[in-house]
């Protein structure tokens, strides 16, 4: 099964790498939320199968995956079959952190691909 995962997690633990990366920047809560919930901060991931006897179908993510550090997430993303996800395991260019600049860059990349896909489907 497949799910969309927020790369930067919704809940950031005190003292975590995420707190250091994300909260050192002077931004409003609204600006943080806009970047948190944009398509640039999402990745397709494989989900773990649900346990035996579970009424749920498909898979589920673990809370541990949500709270994983950026370094751990990059290692996991590098193993995914989807190009936009496994590319996250590669160096990001000038910055090695998953910060607002990286999210904005990925947002442009994803929307550019969507635009190309829509244009090519019109040509068919």
C-alpha positions in Angstrom: 0.0 0.0 0.0 1.0 3.6 -0.5 0.5 6.8 1.5 1.4 10.4 1.3 3.6 11.4 4.2 4.5 14.8 5.5 8.3 15.1 5.3 8.5 17.8 7.9 6.3 16.3 10.6 3.3 18.1 12.1 4.5 17.5 15.7 8.0 18.5 16.4 9.6 17.2 19.6 11.6 19.6 21.8 15.3 19.3 21.2 14.9 17.4 17.9 16.7 18.1 14.7 13.4 19.3 13.3 13.0 21.9 16.0 16.5 23.2 15.3 16.0 23.4 11.6 12.5 24.7 11.6 12.1 27.0 14.6 15.3 29.0 14.2 13.7 30.8 11.3 11.6 33.9 12.0 8.2 33.0 10.4 4.6 33.4 11.4 2.6 30.3 12.3 0.5 30.9 9.2 3.7 30.8 7.0 4.8 27.6 8.8 1.4 25.9 8.2 1.4 26.9 4.5 4.7 25.2 4.0 3.9 22.2 6.2 0.8 21.3 4.3 1.9 22.0 0.7 2.6 19.3 -1.9 6.3 20.2 -1.7 6.4 18.8 1.8 4.8 15.4 0.9 6.4 12.2 -0.2 4.8 8.9 -1.4 5.9 6.1 0.9 5.2 2.4 1.3 3.1 1.7 4.3 3.5 -1.2 6.7 0.9 -3.9 6.5 -1.7 -3.8 9.2 -1.6 -6.5 11.9 -3.5 -9.8 11.7 -7.1 -9.5 12.7 -7.2 -5.8 12.1 -10.4 -4.4 10.6 -8.4 -1.8 8.6 -7.6 -2.5 5.0 -4.3 -1.5 3.4 -1.5 -0.3 5.5 -0.6 2.1 8.2 2.3 4.4 9.0 4.0 4.3 12.4 4.3 7.2 14.7 8.0 6.4 14.7 8.2 7.1 11.0 6.4 10.5 11.5 9.0 11.6 14.0 12.1 10.2 12.3 14.9 12.7 11.8 15.6 14.1 8.3 18.7 11.9 8.0 16.6 8.7 8.8 13.8 9.8 6.4 16.3 10.4 3.6 17.6 6.8 4.0 14.1 5.5 3.9 13.1 7.6 0.9 16.1 6.4 -1.1 14.6 2.9 -0.9 11.2 3.9 -2.3 10.2 3.0 -5.9 8.9 6.5 -6.9 11.4 8.9 -8.5 10.1 11.9 -6.6 10.5 10.1 -3.3 13.8 8.3 -3.8 15.3 11.6 -5.1 14.8 12.9 -1.6 17.6 10.5 -0.5 20.0 12.4 -2.7 21.9 15.6 -1.8 19.6 18.7 -2.0 22.2 21.0 -3.5 23.4 24.0 -1.4 21.5 23.0 1.7 21.5 19.6 3.3 18.6 20.5 5.6 14.9 20.0 4.9 14.0 23.6 5.5 11.6 26.2 3.9 13.9 26.7 0.9 14.0 22.9 0.2 10.2 22.7 0.5 9.7 25.6 -1.9 12.2 24.1 -4.4 10.4 20.7 -4.3 7.0 22.4 -4.6 8.1 24.0 -7.9 9.5 20.6 -9.1 6.3 18.7 -8.3 4.0 21.3 -9.8 6.2 21.6 -12.9 5.9 17.8 -13.4 2.1 18.0 -13.0 2.0 20.8 -15.6 4.0 18.7 -18.1 1.8 15.7 -17.5 -1.4 17.8 -18.0 0.0 19.3 -21.3 1.1 15.9 -22.6 -2.3 14.4 -21.9 -4.0 17.2 -23.9 -1.8 16.3 -26.9 -3.1 12.7 -26.9 
